[in-house]
Amino acid sequence: MTTTSAPTTAITHIAQLVTNDPSLGEGPLGLIQDAAVVIDGDRIAWVGTSSKAPATDNAVDAGGRAGLPGFVDSHSHLVFAGDRTAEFNARMSGRPYSAGGIRTTVAATRAATDDALSANVARYLAEGLRQGTTTQETKSGYGLTVEDEARALRIAAEHTDEVTFLGAHIVPPDYADDPAGYVGLVTGTMLDACAPYARWIDVFCERGAFDGDQARAILTAGRAKGLRPRVHANQLGHGPGVQLAVELGAASADHCTHLTDADIDALAQSDTVATLLPGAEFSTRATWPDARPLLDAGATVALSTDCNPGSSFTSSMPFCIALAVRDMGMTPDEAVWSATAGGARALRRTDVGVITPGARADLALLDAPSHVHLAYRPGVPLVSAVWHKGVLV
């Protein structure tokens, strides 16, 4: 019997390569000049300078373009139907955002067919992939019934491995007078139906959604079912979300817009990642999260799109990098790390967000000589080639 192996490919003459492996290159980004990467199947086999690249079956000349790991978008809400153009238009005319707008999407999502929802997820994943996103988390949260939450997760799991149960997005209108009853549903029958499709459990711990005690009960129940906690925390104001995330060992506390010194210290002394979502502040004209105190304290920071139809309808990680540099106190190096390795940390992944031997072969090339151009040239479609699991897409 003979066996055949996948052909190997060398990508050479990468002007500047972000590896996120300091053992391979310069600084925290592990930068290599005139770099080469060898792909074997769906894995990175070798990384170094072009002059030392081994022989391979295929060769690609990057032509002096910059390279970096595929983006890791660790927070999105892609299982939905309809849009909220009217709400956005009104908000841009002066109406403040509140969590209640979610109900509009819930109604449209409940009414949509499975095929329509699946097509929507595929569309936005493809949109992100064209912009360099090769790992995508996504959540339920627009069904809010046992049946609709379970089908949302089933559909999401057909498209990505990083699936989050967010039955605790808001209290739906049919439980408006009985929020405790809804928490009981989420932690009982709904969790039982949804857990088989999900890796994570999340809760919107915020005024107008779920308080600290409710959030703790929901996350604790999910953890007992084998789901790892994540938390929508401190987006609209100060609250218990960040402290609860750290207490329960959540992989990430997401938004982190309004933080006390105690919140920052708690994040810095834990392995809970602070995931910042600048698209939400851009789309709601809200206060920008300040990354500088988090970074200076030693907290791990991720950047993500929060792609959703209400408060952050963008799938563009490059756009979020530009916002983070311009308005959130991050350097270009910090923002790129947070959009790649930081997102991987938020998903507890070691195989993505880095370009190092053994990692998944996810790589993006830019029509630019440096990753700094992602912030330097905002809004320009710089991503010119993407490899996902070793395949040029």
N, C-alpha and C positions, 0 to 999 in steps of 0.2 A: 504494500500500500504506500502511495506517495501522498504527501500533504503539500499544500501551497500556502504561502504566506502573503499577506497584503503587500503591495509595492510600497517602497519607502520614498519619501519626498523630502528634498532639501529646499528650504526657502533661504536664499542668500542675499547679501548686500542690503540688509535692513539697516537703514542709516542709524537708528537708535532703537534699541529693543528694551521695553519694560518687561522684566521677568518677575518682579516682586520676590525674588530670591536673592538676598544680599550676598550669599555665598558665591553667586555667579557673576556679579558685577558691582557697579558703584552705587553706594548709598542704599537707603531703604527700598528703592525701586529696583535694585540690582541691574542698573543700566549697563548695556553692552553696546559699544559703537561698532559699526560695520558688522552686524551680527548675522548669525545663521541659526536656523532651527530645523531639526530633522524630525519628521513625522513618520511613525511606523504604525499603521492601522489607525486606531483612534487615540493613540498616546504620543506624547512627546518622548522621543528617544535620545535626543542629544541637543545641547544648546552651547554656543560658543561664538567665536569670531569666524567670519567667512573664510579666512585663509586656512583655517584648520578643519573645515567641514569635511566629514567623511563622504565617500562615494555613495550614491543612492540611485535608485531606479529612475526617479524623476527629479527634475530641477526647476525651480521657479526663481526668477531674478526679481527681487523686490524693487530694484531700480532706485535705491536711495529713499524709499518710503520708511516711515516709522512703524514700529510694530508694538503691540501690547496684548495682554490677555483679553479674551472676550469678556465683555461686561457681565457682571453678576447682579441682576435686578431682583433684589430680595423682598420686594413688597409691591404687589399689584392686585387689582381686582378686575379680572378679565372676563368673568362669567356673568354677562349682563346683556340686556336688550334695551333698545331705545337710546335716546340721548337727552341731555338737559341743556340744550342750547338756550332756551328761553330763560332758564334759571341763571346761566352764566351771563347772559346779556343784561338781565336785571341787576345782578350783583355788580357788574362793571359800571352800572349806572347808579350805584350807591347803596344797594341793599346788602347787609352783612350776611355771611355764610353761617348756617347752623346745620346740625346733623340731620334735621328733619327732611332735607332734600332727598335723602336716601330712599324715602318711601316712594317717590316717583319711579325710581329705577326698580324697586321691588315689584311694583304693579306690572311694569313692562316685562320683567324677567319671568314672573309667574305665568304670564300669558304666552311666552315664546315657546316654540317647539325645541326639542333637543337638537335637531339639525341646525336651527338658526343660532342657538347658543354655541354649539361646537364650531360653526363657521366663524363666529365672532372671535372666539378664542384663537383659532388658527390665524385669523387675519392680523390680530394684534401681536401675536408671537412672531409672525413673518415680518411685520413692520419693525419690531424690535431687532430681529436678526439682521435685517438690512443695515441697521445702525450699530451693529457690533455686539448685541446682547445675545449671549450663547447659553446662559443659565437664567431661568425665569421662575420665580415663585409666583403663585397666584392663589386667590382665596375665594371661598363662597361668601355668602353674606347678603345676597340680593334675592333669596328665596324665603327664608325665615319661616318655613314650614318643614316638617320632617321630610316630606316627599321632595320638595323643591331644593332644600339644602343637600340632600343625598344625591340628587341628580346633578346638581352643580358640581359637586366634588367628583362624581363619576366622570363627568365630561372633562373636567380639568385634568384628571389623572390620565386621560387618553392622550394628553398633549404635553404634560410635564411631570417630573418626579416630585417637584417641590409644591405640594398641595396643602393648603391650610383651611381648617374648618373654622369659619367665622359666623356661626349661628348667632353669636352675641355681637352683632353689628349695631342694631338698635332694637328696642322693643317695638314689634310691629303693631299697627293700629288695632288689630283684633285682640291684642292683649294690653291695650292702653290703660285699662282700669285694673289690671292684674299683673304687674311686672314680676312679682314673685312667682306667679304661675308660669310665666315665660321662662324665667331662670330654671324652674323645675323641668320644663320641657327640654331646654337646651342641655341640661346636665343628665337627662334621662333618656327618653325615647329618641330624641334627635341625635344625641351623641352616639347611642348604640347603632343607629342607622348610618352615621357619617364616618365613624372612626375607621372602618375598613378601607376607605378611599384616601385618607389624609395622613400626613406625617406630623402636622403641627396643629395646635389649637390657639386661637387668638380671641381677644375681646377688646371692644372699644370702651376703654375705661375713661369716661369723660362725662361732663355735665350734658344732660340730654340723652345719655346712653346708659351706661352701667357704672354704679359706684364701686368703691373699693371692695366692700364685702361681697357684692354680687360677682365682681370680677374674680375674686379669690375662689369663690365656690365653683365658678365655671372652669377656671384653669386647673384647679385641684382635681375636679372630676375628669377633665381631659387627660391629665397626667396619669391618673389611675388606669386609664384605658390605653396607655402607651403613647400618647401624643405629647410632643414637646411644646412648652408654652412660648408664645410671642405676645406682645401687648401693644395695642394702640395707646400711647401714653403721652399726656401733657401736651396735646396739640392746641386745644382751645384756651387753656389756662393752667394754672398750677393745680396739681391734684396728686392722688396717690399712685398713679400708674407706674412711674419709674421705680419707686420704692418697692411696689408689689412685684414688678418684673425681676428685680434683683433678689428679693426674698424667695421667690419661687424658682430661681435659677433659669429664667427665661433666656432663650437664645438672643433675643433682641427686644429693646424698647424702641418703638417706632414713632416718629415725629419729634419728640423731645424739644418742642419749641419753647416751652416755658419751664425753666429749670431753676431750682434753688441751689445754693452751694452744697447742701446736703445731698441733693439728687446727683450732682456732678461727682461728688466724692464717692457715692455709692456705686455709680457706674464705673469709675476709675478703679475701684477696689474689687471689682467683680469681673466675670467673663461675659457679662451681658453687653451686647453691642448696642451702641446708640445709633440707630438708623435715621438719618435725616432725609426729609422728603421735600426738597425745595419747590417742586412743581406745585405742591398744595399751597404754599405761601404765594407763589407767583399768581396762581389762578384764583385766589381768594383775597388778594391784597392784604394778607395778614402779616404779622410781625415775622421777620426772618429768624430762624433758629441761628444761634451763634455757636459755630463749631470751635472757635478758638479756646474758650475755657475748657471744653471737653478734651481737646487735643493736648493742651498744656498740662492738664491734670493726669494725662496718661490713659484716658478712656479710648476704647476702640470705636472708631466711627465708620459707618457705612453710608453710602449714598444710594438712593433708589428713586424710581419714578413715581410710585403710588398711582400708576395708571388706573384711572377710574373715570366714569362718565360725568361725575359731579364736581369734584374739587381738584382734579389734576389729570386732565385728559391728554397726557403726553406719554409716548412710549420711548422717548429719546433720552438715553443716558448721557450722550454728549451735551445736550441742552442742560441737564441737571448739573453736570460738571461745571459748565460755564456759570450757572447761577451760584453755585457754591463758592466759586472763586470770586465772583464779582460782589456778592452780597452776604456771604456767610463766614468770611474770615479765613478761608482755606487757601493754601498755596496750590498751584496747579499739580505739583507732585502729590500733595495730600489728597486732593480731590480724585485724581486718577487711581491712587491706591484704594481709596474708600469705595470707588465704583467697581473695583475688581476684587482685590484681596479682602477688603472690608465686607463686601457683600457675601463673599464665601464664608467669612467668619460668622456672619449673621445667620447663615444656613448650616453652620457647623460642617462645612465642606473643606477638605484639603486637596481635592483633585481638580478644582477649578479656581479661577482668579489668579493663577500663577502660570508661568512658562518655565517648567523645570522637568527634568527627566522623570517619567512616570505619571505626570499629570495628564489630564485629558487634553487632547489636541484642539484647544479652542484658542483662536488667534485672529486678531484684526490688524489689517494694514491701513495706514492713513495716507491720504494724498498730502503729506506734509513731512518735514524732516524730523519733527519732534512731537511727543505727546502734548507738549505745552500748547500746541495749536488748537487743541480741543477747547481751551478757554480763550486763547488769543484770537480765534476766528469763529466766534459764536454764530450758530445758525447755518454754518456752511457744511454741506454733507461731505465730510472728510473721509469717512470710512469707505474704502475702495475695494477691499476684499476681506472675506470672512471665512475662516475654516471652523467648522463645528464638528466635533468628534472625528477630526481628521479629514473631513470632506469639505472641499471648497464649495461654498454655497453662493 
